[in-house]
Amino acid sequence: MKFTLIIKGNFWKKVYNQLKPWREVVLPGLSIIILIVLLRSTGLLQSQEWLVFDQLLRMRPNEAIDRRVVIVGIDEEDINYVGSYPIPDKDIAKMLSILHTYKPRVIGLDLFKDKDSNSDRADFALALRENPNIIGVEVALNQKRTFNVKPPPELPPERVGFADVIVDPDGKLRRNLLAAKTHTGKLKYSLPLRLAQFYLREQGIVFHHGSHSYDPIGFGSSRLVRFLPNSGGYVGTDANGFQILLNFRSDPEPFRILSLRDVLTKKFDPNWISDRVVIVGMTASSIKDKFTTSAVKRTLYTRDLGIENSADQFQWIYGVEIHAHTTSEIISNVLDGRPLLKVWSKFWEYLWILAWGLLGIILGLILQSPIKTLLSLGLASIGLVAICYILLIVGWWIPLVPTFLSLASAGLTTSFFDRDLRTLLEQRSLTMKRCFETIHNGPLQTLAVILRSLGEEDIETGKLRSQLEQLNRELRSIPDYLSQEMLSRHDSLYLEGNEILDLQTPIAELLYHIYDSTLRRNFQGFETIQSFIPPNFEPLEDCYLNADQKRGLYLFLQEALCNVGKHSQGATRLDVICMRSAREYCLQIIDNGSGMISKSNYQSGGRGTDQAQDLARKLRGKFRRFPHSPQGTVCELTWCAARTWRQRFLYPGNWKFFSARTDVT
């Protein structure tokens, strides 16, 4: 049992160790997603979601004009035409009588006519009694009675609708109240709902509603979608009564418009009125019957200003237009199947936000390049906007702002943390690699010489002591090297004896320095070489290498020379040859000693061979070690040269040789 627990413990420890790097990268992204969900749930993103919602509504394709709804707007010129304001009851009565002769299906009178004491009230009262399809208007939902406006006393309650509207905290209209109870408990219906009820009744479509204001409202088999406190981007909003989201008609000219003058002078097409919903209201800019919206392309107010397609976030829209849009929304849904605006449940909305946030995390993990990550997040964001836009066209309002923030923030956060973690791991790996290089090119080289010396019969104690002291110094210098490597930039090369070489120094100068310092090391193979001719590294002056490639090239030269010093016996000549052609660079280290390595195993080797092969891969070149005739070894590194116009001119195709020969005097 104990053994089993140990196995299980080791297993979960391995799992934990495997997941630890992912945890460090993924948890920050998940934290961002949770933070965005919390911000949305507290309503801090409401305003941004409303603005984006309005923008998407305004960007929808143009719809056909709704010919079932006609607006008779009383504008400033109409007021001047009749000569007074309010419009006299006799002129309103005349207008209603003219409209009645063309047999509209229903007329909505969005004018407050609660006073019946004027002298020409009789004509107006007669028009209301003789036309049973006229719907009057009232304001009935204010708790303070003085703020309410009674309907025309000549109309029965079933021919009256309220004009109360609900404005969002940013001052804009996005929803409409269809049914509500007054503070006395009486159930009331809005003017648009009354107009739709009268219009659809003529086609045999029955209106359904319960005794409570929030009960489902339906026409025939159709049901209106009720607004709830947390619908779409709303959080904890007052949803008393029966409210719907306004699905404005998407067209700069959604309805036919007539003026009072047009009706009184009969300058209109009778087909515009026959069997239609006619809504009469004020469209004069001086009258305070205006609201703000940013969800439509143009209103009557912006049309009068000569603006074709307004992108203003605050457009004035008249109350009669609001009634027309709401009436059209209900009738079009029942008869044409035009979608009402619907929303997902909160569970699906937050699952949607989480899913896109996880997509951002995945992109941040997979794409390790900041440019690729930004590009992929940009493309994913465009796809998100396109999906939300298409779904809004078909009637679904799904969260865009929190989803976009979740995608972008989680993706970028994950990418940054992943990059930092990878940088840390790469730094550690690089430090370990440099540590191995230092140990290999320093203490291990000295140790190899000592081991070879121990195989000899006559070994001097003083010489052995000197070699061991050198090994001791090299081992003790490793911590200093690592600390320097961790604290400095990677543009320096640290050699034994705390010697530091700047990798920005010209290649030829640094290669010679390494050549000189290596030959001065206490290696047996160098003892028979007594005359030193400086090598010429000029062919490499035009070679462009980054700091890491330079470091590898310097270590390659050092390793090749150390191999001669350790393994070559009786060498009298050491050649370092540089060659430059139009296509390649070549660096060769050639000796004429014996006993270096067996001819059958020239391409195998230890750490030094691995370093040389790794450098050849980085330079897109080739590393070889082969025997030299009649005796000795050739260590060769070739790599591709960039073919610029200058290089093609200087090196048309032939090799240029630059060598250094070192032999006995």
C-alpha positions as CSV (number, residue, x, y, z in Angstrom):
1,M,0.0,0.0,0.0
2,K,2.8,2.4,0.9
3,F,4.6,1.6,-2.4
4,T,1.3,2.3,-4.3
5,L,0.9,5.7,-2.6
6,I,4.5,6.6,-3.4
7,I,3.8,5.7,-7.1
8,K,0.7,7.8,-7.1
9,G,2.4,10.6,-5.4
10,N,5.2,10.6,-7.9
11,F,2.7,10.5,-10.8
12,W,0.8,13.5,-9.5
13,K,4.1,15.3,-8.8
14,K,5.1,14.7,-12.4
15,V,1.7,16.0,-13.6
16,Y,2.1,19.0,-11.4
17,N,5.6,19.7,-12.7
18,Q,4.3,19.4,-16.3
19,L,1.4,21.7,-15.7
20,K,3.3,24.3,-13.7
21,P,4.6,26.3,-16.7
22,W,1.1,26.2,-18.3
23,R,-0.4,27.3,-15.0
24,E,1.9,30.3,-14.8
25,V,0.9,31.3,-18.4
26,V,-2.8,30.4,-18.5
27,L,-3.9,31.6,-15.0
28,P,-3.2,35.3,-15.8
29,G,-5.4,35.0,-19.0
30,L,-8.2,33.2,-17.0
31,S,-8.0,35.9,-14.4
32,I,-8.5,38.5,-17.0
33,I,-11.6,36.7,-18.3
34,I,-13.1,36.4,-14.8
35,L,-12.4,40.1,-14.2
36,I,-14.2,41.0,-17.4
37,V,-17.2,38.8,-16.5
38,L,-17.3,40.6,-13.1
39,L,-17.2,44.0,-14.7
40,R,-20.0,43.1,-17.0
41,S,-22.1,41.6,-14.2
42,T,-21.8,44.8,-12.2
43,G,-22.9,47.0,-15.1
44,L,-19.6,48.8,-15.7
45,L,-19.7,47.8,-19.4
46,Q,-23.3,48.8,-20.1
47,S,-22.7,52.1,-21.8
48,Q,-20.1,50.5,-24.1
49,E,-22.4,47.7,-25.0
50,W,-25.2,50.1,-25.8
51,L,-23.1,52.2,-28.1
52,V,-21.8,49.1,-30.0
53,F,-25.4,47.8,-30.2
54,D,-26.6,51.1,-31.7
55,Q,-23.7,51.1,-34.1
56,L,-24.4,47.6,-35.4
57,L,-28.1,48.5,-35.7
58,R,-27.2,51.5,-37.8
59,M,-24.9,49.4,-40.0
60,R,-27.5,46.9,-41.0
61,P,-28.5,46.7,-44.7
62,N,-31.3,48.9,-45.9
63,E,-34.8,47.5,-45.6
64,A,-37.7,48.2,-47.9
65,I,-40.0,51.1,-46.8
66,D,-42.9,49.9,-44.7
67,R,-45.9,51.1,-46.8
68,R,-48.4,50.0,-44.1
69,V,-47.4,52.9,-41.8
70,V,-47.6,56.6,-42.9
71,I,-46.6,59.6,-40.7
72,V,-48.4,62.9,-41.0
73,G,-45.9,65.3,-39.4
74,I,-46.9,68.8,-38.4
75,D,-43.8,70.8,-38.9
76,E,-42.8,74.5,-38.6
77,E,-44.3,75.4,-42.0
78,D,-47.6,73.8,-41.0
79,I,-47.7,76.0,-37.9
80,N,-47.0,79.0,-40.0
81,Y,-49.7,77.8,-42.5
82,V,-52.5,77.6,-39.9
83,G,-51.2,80.7,-38.1
84,S,-51.1,79.5,-34.5
85,Y,-50.0,76.8,-32.1
86,P,-51.4,74.6,-30.7
87,I,-53.0,73.7,-34.0
88,P,-56.7,74.7,-33.8
89,D,-59.1,71.9,-33.3
90,K,-61.0,72.8,-36.5
91,D,-57.9,72.2,-38.6
92,I,-57.3,68.9,-36.9
93,A,-60.9,68.0,-37.4
94,K,-60.7,68.9,-41.1
95,M,-57.5,66.8,-41.5
96,L,-59.2,63.8,-39.8
97,S,-62.2,64.1,-42.0
98,I,-60.1,64.2,-45.2
99,L,-58.1,61.2,-44.1
100,H,-61.3,59.3,-43.3
101,T,-62.5,59.7,-46.8
102,Y,-59.6,57.6,-48.0
103,K,-60.4,54.8,-45.6
104,P,-57.3,54.3,-43.5
105,R,-57.4,51.2,-41.4
106,V,-56.5,53.1,-38.2
107,I,-55.4,56.6,-37.3
108,G,-53.2,57.4,-34.3
109,L,-53.5,60.9,-33.0
110,D,-50.3,61.7,-31.2
111,L,-51.6,65.1,-30.1
112,F,-52.7,66.0,-26.6
113,K,-56.3,67.1,-26.9
114,D,-57.6,66.9,-23.3
115,K,-59.1,70.5,-23.3
116,D,-62.7,70.7,-24.5
117,S,-63.5,74.3,-23.7
118,N,-62.5,76.1,-26.9
119,S,-65.2,77.3,-29.4
120,D,-64.3,75.0,-32.3
121,R,-64.2,71.8,-30.2
122,A,-67.5,70.6,-31.6
123,D,-66.0,69.8,-35.1
124,F,-63.2,68.0,-33.5
125,A,-65.5,66.0,-31.2
126,L,-67.7,65.1,-34.1
127,A,-64.7,63.8,-36.1
128,L,-63.7,61.6,-33.2
129,R,-67.2,60.2,-32.8
130,E,-67.8,59.6,-36.5
131,N,-64.4,57.9,-37.1
132,P,-64.3,54.8,-34.8
133,N,-60.8,53.9,-36.0
134,I,-59.1,57.0,-34.4
135,I,-56.8,56.2,-31.4
136,G,-56.1,59.1,-29.0
137,V,-53.1,59.5,-26.7
138,E,-52.4,60.2,-23.1
139,V,-49.6,60.3,-20.5
140,A,-50.7,58.1,-17.6
141,L,-47.7,56.4,-15.9
142,N,-46.3,59.2,-13.8
143,Q,-46.8,58.9,-10.1
144,K,-47.4,62.6,-9.8
145,R,-50.7,63.3,-11.4
146,T,-49.8,66.8,-12.6
147,F,-47.2,65.2,-14.9
148,N,-49.9,63.1,-16.6
149,V,-52.0,64.3,-19.5
150,K,-55.5,63.0,-20.0
151,P,-56.8,61.7,-23.4
152,P,-59.5,63.4,-25.4
153,P,-62.7,63.0,-23.3
154,E,-64.7,62.0,-26.4
155,L,-62.8,58.7,-26.7
156,P,-63.6,55.6,-24.8
157,P,-60.6,53.8,-22.9
158,E,-60.3,51.1,-25.6
159,R,-59.4,53.8,-28.1
160,V,-56.7,55.4,-26.1
161,G,-53.0,54.5,-25.8
162,F,-50.3,56.0,-23.6
163,A,-47.3,57.8,-25.0
164,D,-45.0,57.2,-22.0
165,V,-41.5,56.2,-23.1
166,I,-38.5,54.8,-21.2
167,V,-35.1,56.5,-21.7
168,D,-31.9,54.7,-20.8
169,P,-29.4,56.4,-18.4
170,D,-27.4,57.7,-21.4
171,G,-30.5,59.6,-22.5
172,K,-31.3,57.4,-25.5
173,L,-34.3,55.3,-26.6
174,R,-33.7,51.6,-27.1
175,R,-36.9,50.0,-25.8
176,N,-40.6,50.7,-25.7
177,L,-43.2,50.1,-23.1
178,L,-46.3,48.3,-24.5
179,A,-48.3,47.6,-21.4
180,A,-48.2,48.8,-17.8
181,K,-50.3,49.5,-14.8
182,T,-50.8,53.0,-13.4
183,H,-50.2,53.8,-9.8
184,T,-53.9,53.2,-9.2
185,G,-53.6,49.6,-10.6
186,K,-55.3,50.2,-13.9
187,L,-53.9,48.3,-16.9
188,K,-53.0,50.5,-19.8
189,Y,-51.7,49.9,-23.4
190,S,-49.4,52.1,-25.5
191,L,-50.4,53.9,-28.6
192,P,-48.3,51.6,-30.9
193,L,-49.8,48.5,-29.4
194,R,-53.3,49.9,-29.8
195,L,-52.6,50.8,-33.5
196,A,-51.2,47.3,-34.2
197,Q,-54.2,45.7,-32.4
198,F,-56.7,47.7,-34.5
199,Y,-54.8,47.0,-37.8
200,L,-54.4,43.3,-37.2
201,R,-58.0,42.8,-36.0
202,E,-59.2,43.7,-39.5
203,Q,-57.3,40.6,-40.8
204,G,-58.8,38.4,-38.1
205,I,-55.7,38.2,-36.0
206,V,-56.7,38.1,-32.3
207,F,-54.9,40.0,-29.6
208,H,-53.9,38.0,-26.5
209,H,-52.9,39.3,-23.1
210,G,-53.4,38.4,-19.5
211,S,-54.6,40.5,-16.5
212,H,-51.0,41.4,-15.5
213,S,-49.0,44.0,-17.4
214,Y,-46.0,41.6,-17.6
215,D,-48.0,38.7,-19.0
216,P,-47.1,37.5,-22.5
217,I,-48.5,39.5,-25.3
218,G,-49.4,37.8,-28.6
219,F,-51.2,38.2,-31.8
220,G,-52.6,35.0,-33.1
221,S,-49.7,32.4,-32.9
222,S,-47.1,35.1,-32.6
223,R,-45.6,36.1,-29.3
224,L,-43.8,39.3,-28.5
225,V,-40.4,39.0,-26.8
226,R,-40.5,40.7,-23.4
227,F,-37.5,42.7,-22.2
228,L,-36.0,41.4,-18.9
229,P,-33.8,43.2,-16.4
230,N,-30.6,41.6,-17.7
231,S,-31.5,41.4,-21.4
232,G,-28.4,41.8,-23.7
233,G,-26.1,44.5,-22.3
234,Y,-28.5,45.6,-19.6
235,V,-27.8,44.8,-16.0
236,G,-30.4,45.1,-13.3
237,T,-32.6,47.4,-15.4
238,D,-36.2,48.2,-14.4
239,A,-38.3,45.9,-16.6
240,N,-41.7,46.6,-15.1
241,G,-44.7,46.2,-17.4
242,F,-44.2,44.6,-20.8
243,Q,-41.3,46.2,-22.7
244,I,-39.6,45.2,-25.9
245,L,-36.3,46.2,-27.5
246,L,-36.8,48.6,-30.3
247,N,-35.8,47.0,-33.6
248,F,-35.7,50.2,-35.7
249,R,-36.3,49.8,-39.4
250,S,-32.9,50.0,-41.1
251,D,-33.5,52.6,-43.9
252,P,-32.9,56.3,-44.2
253,E,-36.6,56.6,-45.3
254,P,-38.4,53.9,-43.4
255,F,-41.9,55.4,-43.8
256,R,-43.9,57.7,-46.1
257,I,-44.1,61.2,-44.7
258,L,-46.9,63.7,-45.3
259,S,-47.3,67.2,-43.8
260,L,-50.5,68.8,-42.5
261,R,-50.5,71.1,-45.6
262,D,-50.4,68.1,-47.9
263,V,-53.5,66.6,-46.2
264,L,-55.4,69.9,-46.0
265,T,-54.7,70.7,-49.7
266,K,-55.1,67.0,-50.7
267,K,-51.6,66.9,-52.4
268,F,-50.9,63.2,-51.9
269,D,-51.5,59.8,-53.5
270,P,-54.7,58.3,-52.0
271,N,-53.1,54.9,-52.1
272,W,-50.7,56.1,-49.4
273,I,-53.7,56.3,-47.0
274,S,-56.1,53.6,-48.0
275,D,-55.9,50.6,-45.6
276,R,-52.9,52.0,-43.8
277,V,-51.8,53.0,-40.3
278,V,-51.7,56.7,-40.2
279,I,-50.0,58.4,-37.3
280,V,-50.4,62.1,-36.8
281,G,-47.8,63.9,-34.6
282,M,-45.6,66.9,-34.2
283,T,-42.4,67.2,-36.3
284,A,-41.6,70.8,-35.5
285,S,-38.1,71.3,-34.0
286,S,-39.5,74.0,-31.7
287,I,-41.9,71.6,-30.0
288,K,-40.4,69.5,-27.1
289,D,-41.5,66.1,-28.4
290,K,-38.0,64.8,-29.3
291,F,-35.8,62.1,-28.0
292,T,-32.2,61.0,-28.7
293,T,-31.0,57.9,-30.5
294,S,-28.0,56.6,-32.3
295,A,-29.5,53.4,-33.7
296,V,-31.0,54.8,-36.9
297,K,-29.3,56.1,-40.1
298,R,-31.5,59.2,-40.4
299,T,-34.5,60.8,-38.7
300,L,-36.9,63.5,-39.8
301,Y,-34.9,66.0,-37.8
302,T,-31.6,65.2,-39.6
303,R,-33.4,65.0,-42.9
304,D,-34.6,68.6,-42.4
305,L,-31.0,69.6,-41.7
306,G,-30.0,68.1,-45.0
307,I,-27.9,65.2,-43.6
308,E,-28.1,62.1,-45.8
309,N,-26.7,59.5,-43.4
310,S,-25.8,60.7,-39.9
311,A,-23.1,58.9,-37.9
312,D,-23.8,61.2,-34.9
313,Q,-24.2,59.4,-31.6
314,F,-26.9,61.8,-30.6
315,Q,-29.7,62.2,-33.2
316,W,-33.0,63.8,-32.4
317,I,-36.0,61.6,-33.2
318,Y,-39.6,62.8,-32.9
319,G,-42.1,61.0,-30.7
320,V,-44.3,60.2,-33.7
321,E,-41.4,58.4,-35.3
322,I,-40.9,56.3,-32.2
323,H,-44.6,55.2,-32.4
324,A,-44.2,54.5,-36.1
325,H,-41.1,52.3,-35.6
326,T,-42.8,50.4,-32.7
327,T,-46.0,49.9,-34.6
328,S,-44.2,48.7,-37.7
329,E,-42.0,46.3,-35.6
330,I,-45.1,44.6,-34.2
331,I,-47.1,44.4,-37.4
332,S,-44.0,43.3,-39.5
333,N,-43.3,40.5,-37.0
334,V,-46.8,39.2,-37.0
335,L,-47.4,39.4,-40.8
336,D,-43.9,39.1,-42.3
337,G,-42.0,37.2,-39.7
338,R,-39.5,40.1,-39.3
339,P,-37.5,39.2,-36.2
340,L,-37.9,40.8,-32.9
341,L,-34.7,41.4,-31.0
342,K,-34.0,38.4,-28.7
343,V,-31.1,37.7,-26.3
344,W,-29.4,34.6,-24.9
345,S,-29.8,33.6,-21.3
346,K,-27.0,34.7,-19.0
347,F,-25.5,31.2,-18.8
348,W,-25.0,31.1,-22.6
349,E,-23.7,34.7,-22.7
350,Y,-21.0,34.1,-20.2
351,L,-20.2,30.8,-21.8
352,W,-19.8,32.7,-25.0
353,I,-17.4,35.2,-23.4
354,L,-15.4,32.4,-21.8
355,A,-15.1,30.5,-25.0
356,W,-13.7,33.5,-26.9
357,G,-11.4,34.2,-24.0
358,L,-10.0,30.6,-24.1
359,L,-9.5,31.1,-27.9
360,G,-7.4,34.1,-27.1
361,I,-5.4,32.1,-24.6
362,I,-4.8,29.3,-27.1
363,L,-3.7,31.8,-29.8
364,G,-1.3,33.4,-27.2
365,L,0.2,30.0,-26.4
366,I,0.4,28.6,-29.9
367,L,1.8,31.6,-31.7
368,Q,5.0,32.5,-30.0
369,S,5.6,35.6,-32.2
370,P,4.1,38.9,-30.9
371,I,3.4,39.9,-34.5
372,K,1.6,36.6,-35.3
373,T,-0.3,36.8,-32.1
374,L,-1.5,40.4,-32.8
375,L,-2.4,39.4,-36.3
376,S,-4.4,36.3,-35.3
377,L,-6.2,38.2,-32.5
378,G,-7.1,40.9,-35.0
379,L,-8.5,38.4,-37.5
380,A,-10.4,36.6,-34.7
381,S,-11.8,40.0,-33.6
382,I,-13.0,40.7,-37.1
383,G,-14.6,37.3,-37.1
384,L,-16.3,38.0,-33.8
385,V,-17.7,41.3,-35.0
386,A,-18.9,39.7,-38.2
387,I,-20.7,36.9,-36.2
388,C,-22.4,39.4,-33.9
389,Y,-23.4,41.6,-36.8
390,I,-24.9,38.7,-38.8
391,L,-26.8,37.4,-35.7
392,L,-28.1,40.9,-35.0
393,I,-29.5,41.1,-38.6
394,V,-31.5,37.9,-37.9
395,G,-32.6,39.2,-34.5
396,W,-30.1,38.1,-31.9
397,W,-28.3,40.5,-29.7
398,I,-25.3,38.7,-28.3
399,P,-22.5,40.4,-26.2
400,L,-19.7,41.9,-28.3
401,V,-17.8,44.3,-26.0
402,P,-17.0,41.9,-23.1
403,T,-16.3,39.1,-25.6
404,F,-13.9,41.3,-27.6
405,L,-12.2,42.4,-24.3
406,S,-12.0,38.8,-23.2
407,L,-10.5,37.6,-26.5
408,A,-8.0,40.4,-26.8
409,S,-7.0,40.9,-23.2
410,A,-6.7,37.2,-22.4
411,G,-4.8,36.6,-25.7
412,L,-2.3,39.4,-25.1
413,T,-1.8,38.7,-21.5
414,T,-1.1,35.0,-22.2
415,S,1.2,36.0,-25.0
416,F,3.2,38.4,-22.7
417,F,3.4,35.9,-19.9
418,D,4.3,33.1,-22.3
419,R,7.0,35.2,-23.9
420,D,8.4,36.1,-20.5
421,L,8.4,32.5,-19.4
422,R,10.0,31.3,-22.6
423,T,12.6,34.1,-22.3
424,L,13.4,33.0,-18.8
425,L,13.6,29.3,-19.9
426,E,15.8,30.3,-22.9
427,Q,18.0,32.4,-20.6
428,R,18.4,29.4,-18.3
429,S,19.1,27.1,-21.2
430,L,21.6,29.5,-22.7
431,T,23.3,30.0,-19.3
432,M,23.6,26.2,-19.0
433,K,24.9,25.9,-22.5
434,R,27.5,28.6,-21.9
435,C,28.4,26.8,-18.6
436,F,29.0,23.6,-20.5
437,E,31.0,25.4,-23.2
438,T,33.1,27.1,-20.5
439,I,33.8,23.8,-18.7
440,H,34.5,22.0,-21.9
441,N,36.8,24.6,-23.5
442,G,38.6,25.3,-20.2
443,P,38.8,22.7,-17.3
444,L,38.0,19.7,-19.4
445,Q,40.7,20.6,-22.0
446,T,43.2,21.0,-19.1
447,L,42.0,17.7,-17.6
448,A,42.5,15.9,-20.8
449,V,46.1,17.1,-21.0
450,I,46.7,15.9,-17.4
451,L,45.2,12.5,-18.1
452,R,47.4,12.1,-21.2
453,S,50.4,13.1,-19.1
454,L,49.6,10.5,-16.5
455,G,50.0,7.8,-19.1
456,E,53.6,8.8,-19.7
457,E,56.3,7.0,-17.7
458,D,58.5,10.0,-16.9
459,I,56.2,12.8,-15.6
460,E,57.6,15.7,-13.7
461,T,55.9,16.5,-10.4
462,G,56.3,20.2,-10.9
463,K,54.7,20.1,-14.3
464,L,51.8,18.0,-13.0
465,R,51.4,20.5,-10.1
466,S,51.4,23.4,-12.6
467,Q,48.7,21.7,-14.6
468,L,46.6,20.9,-11.6
469,E,46.9,24.5,-10.4
470,Q,45.7,25.7,-13.8
471,L,42.8,23.3,-13.6
472,N,41.9,24.6,-10.1
473,R,42.0,28.2,-11.4
474,E,39.8,27.4,-14.3
475,L,37.2,25.6,-12.1
476,R,37.1,28.5,-9.6
477,S,36.5,31.0,-12.4
478,I,33.3,29.3,-13.6
479,P,31.0,31.0,-10.9
480,D,32.4,34.4,-11.9
481,Y,31.8,33.6,-15.5
482,L,28.2,32.6,-14.9
483,S,27.5,35.7,-12.8
484,Q,28.9,37.9,-15.5
485,E,26.8,36.0,-18.1
486,M,23.6,36.5,-16.1
487,L,24.2,40.2,-15.4
488,S,25.4,41.3,-18.8
489,R,24.1,41.4,-22.3
490,H,24.9,38.6,-24.7
491,D,27.4,40.6,-26.7
492,S,30.5,39.5,-24.7
493,L,32.6,36.4,-24.7
494,Y,34.3,35.3,-21.4
495,L,37.6,33.4,-21.6
496,E,39.7,31.9,-18.9
497,G,41.4,34.3,-16.6
498,N,38.4,36.6,-16.4
499,E,39.2,37.9,-19.9
500,I,36.2,39.5,-21.6
501,L,36.0,40.0,-25.4
502,D,33.5,42.3,-27.0
503,L,31.6,40.5,-29.7
504,Q,31.1,43.8,-31.5
505,T,34.8,43.9,-32.3
506,P,35.7,43.0,-36.0
507,I,35.7,39.2,-36.6
508,A,39.3,39.1,-37.9
509,E,40.6,40.8,-34.8
510,L,38.8,38.6,-32.3
511,L,39.7,35.4,-34.2
512,Y,43.3,36.3,-34.0
513,H,43.0,37.1,-30.3
514,I,41.5,33.7,-29.6
515,Y,44.2,32.0,-31.8
516,D,47.0,33.7,-29.9
517,S,45.6,33.1,-26.4
518,T,44.9,29.4,-27.1
519,L,48.4,28.7,-28.4
520,R,49.8,30.2,-25.2
521,R,48.0,27.5,-23.1
522,N,50.1,24.8,-21.5
523,F,49.3,22.0,-24.0
524,Q,51.8,19.3,-25.0
525,G,50.9,19.5,-28.7
526,F,52.1,23.1,-28.8
527,E,55.5,22.5,-27.4
528,T,57.1,21.3,-30.7
529,I,55.8,24.5,-32.5
530,Q,58.3,27.2,-31.9
531,S,57.7,29.8,-34.7
532,F,54.3,31.5,-35.0
533,I,53.2,33.3,-38.1
534,P,50.0,35.4,-37.4
535,P,47.0,34.1,-39.4
536,N,45.2,36.3,-41.8
537,F,41.4,36.4,-41.2
538,E,40.7,39.1,-43.7
539,P,38.3,37.0,-45.9
540,L,35.9,37.0,-43.0
541,E,35.7,40.8,-42.6
542,D,32.7,41.0,-44.9
543,C,30.9,38.1,-43.2
544,Y,27.8,39.3,-41.3
545,L,27.1,37.2,-38.2
546,N,25.0,37.9,-35.2
547,A,26.4,37.7,-31.7
548,D,25.5,34.1,-31.1
549,Q,27.0,33.0,-34.5
550,K,30.2,34.9,-33.7
551,R,30.4,33.2,-30.3
552,G,30.1,29.8,-32.0
553,L,32.7,30.6,-34.6
554,Y,35.2,31.7,-31.9
555,L,34.6,28.7,-29.8
556,F,35.0,26.5,-32.9
557,L,38.4,27.9,-33.5
558,Q,39.4,27.5,-29.9
559,E,38.1,23.9,-29.8
560,A,40.0,23.0,-33.0
561,L,43.2,24.5,-31.7
562,C,42.8,22.8,-28.3
563,N,42.4,19.5,-30.0
564,V,45.7,20.0,-31.7
565,G,47.3,20.9,-28.4
566,K,45.8,17.9,-26.6
567,H,46.0,15.1,-29.1
568,S,48.5,15.9,-31.8
569,Q,52.0,14.4,-31.2
570,G,55.1,15.8,-32.7
571,A,53.3,18.4,-34.7
572,T,55.7,20.8,-36.4
573,R,53.2,22.7,-38.5
574,L,49.8,24.3,-37.8
575,D,48.0,26.0,-40.6
576,V,44.9,28.2,-40.1
577,I,43.4,28.8,-43.6
578,C,40.6,31.2,-44.5
579,M,39.0,31.0,-47.9
580,R,36.3,33.1,-49.5
581,S,34.4,32.4,-52.7
582,A,31.3,33.9,-54.2
583,R,29.1,31.4,-52.4
584,E,31.0,30.2,-49.3
585,Y,33.3,31.0,-46.5
586,C,35.7,28.3,-45.3
587,L,37.8,28.0,-42.2
588,Q,40.3,25.2,-41.8
589,I,42.7,24.2,-39.0
590,I,45.4,21.7,-40.3
591,D,48.2,20.0,-38.4
592,N,50.8,17.4,-39.3
593,G,51.0,15.6,-36.0
594,S,50.0,12.1,-35.3
595,G,47.8,10.4,-32.8
596,M,44.8,12.8,-32.8
597,I,42.0,10.4,-33.7
598,S,41.5,7.2,-35.6
599,K,40.8,7.5,-39.3
600,S,37.6,5.4,-38.9
601,N,36.1,7.7,-36.4
602,Y,36.8,11.2,-37.8
603,Q,33.1,12.3,-37.8
604,S,32.3,11.1,-34.3
605,G,33.3,13.0,-31.2
606,G,32.2,14.6,-28.0
607,R,30.9,17.9,-26.9
608,G,33.2,19.9,-29.2
609,T,32.0,18.0,-32.3
610,D,28.4,18.7,-31.2
611,Q,29.1,22.4,-30.9
612,A,30.7,22.5,-34.3
613,Q,27.8,20.6,-35.9
614,D,25.3,22.9,-34.2
615,L,27.2,26.0,-35.4
616,A,27.2,24.5,-39.0
617,R,23.4,24.1,-38.8
618,K,22.9,27.7,-37.6
619,L,25.1,29.0,-40.5
620,R,23.5,26.7,-43.0
621,G,26.9,25.2,-43.6
622,K,28.9,22.0,-43.1
623,F,31.4,20.7,-40.6
624,R,34.0,18.1,-41.4
625,R,37.0,16.4,-39.7
626,F,39.2,14.3,-42.0
627,P,42.8,13.0,-42.3
628,H,45.5,15.2,-43.8
629,S,48.0,13.7,-46.2
630,P,50.6,12.4,-45.5
631,Q,49.9,12.9,-41.7
632,G,47.7,15.0,-39.5
633,T,44.1,16.2,-39.3
634,V,42.0,18.8,-41.1
635,C,39.1,20.4,-39.1
636,E,36.9,22.4,-41.6
637,L,33.9,24.6,-41.3
638,T,32.1,26.0,-44.4
639,W,29.0,28.1,-44.6
640,C,27.0,30.1,-47.1
641,A,27.9,33.6,-48.0
642,A,25.3,36.3,-48.8
643,R,25.6,37.2,-52.5
644,T,25.4,40.9,-52.6
645,W,26.4,42.9,-55.7
646,R,29.6,44.0,-53.9
647,Q,30.5,40.4,-53.1
648,R,29.7,39.2,-56.6
649,F,32.0,42.0,-58.0
650,L,34.9,41.2,-55.6
651,Y,34.5,37.4,-55.7
652,P,33.3,36.4,-59.1
653,G,33.7,32.7,-58.5
654,N,37.3,31.7,-57.6
655,W,38.4,31.0,-54.1
656,K,40.7,33.4,-52.4
657,F,43.1,31.8,-49.9
658,F,44.5,33.5,-46.7
659,S,46.4,31.2,-44.5
660,A,48.7,31.2,-41.5
661,R,51.5,28.6,-41.3
662,T,53.2,27.9,-38.0
663,D,56.2,25.5,-38.0
664,V,59.5,24.8,-36.5
665,T,62.3,27.2,-37.2
